[in-house]
Amino acid sequence: MPKIAKELGALAVSRLTQPGRHMVGGVPGLALQVTPSGARSWILRVMVGSRRREIGLGAYPAVSLKAAREHASAKRDEIATGVDPVLARKKKTASYGPVRRVKSPLKTPRSASSRRSRPNGAIRSIPASGATRLQSTPTR
């Protein structure tokens, strides 16, 4: 039989500063996680099928105790219908497709071949912002 956490109020939650996971009650598995640096966040620990899941519900001051309890009960309802919230979130973010990186034309090249002189002694120059473009001149 699982332990039933004592239901804490907003004032008691605000006084939790020791590092660790503090069960706050109201919703089974709802806890306030306090890191050694002092950062606090809401965690919902649940079993989804045969897997233990820790679902983040947000940072403590930004998400109140009441809102955390509402989010936790909504997540538990989702789990009861057979949805894994963690996998659902991963599928949602994966649907945006791959991110394409574009090189900026303003950055100087960094490869070794770009630092060598060009054919016929021509040297490519990239002007600084506001400067006029220099012309490449071949040497004899």
Secondary structure, 3 states (H helix, E strand, C coil): CCCCCCCCCHHHHHCCCCCEEEECCCCCCEEEEECCCCCEEEEEEEEECCEEEEEEEEECCCCCHHHHHHHHHHHHHHHHCCCCHHHHHHHHHHCCCCCCCCCCCCCCCCCHHHHCCCHHHCCCCCCCCCCCCCCCCCCC
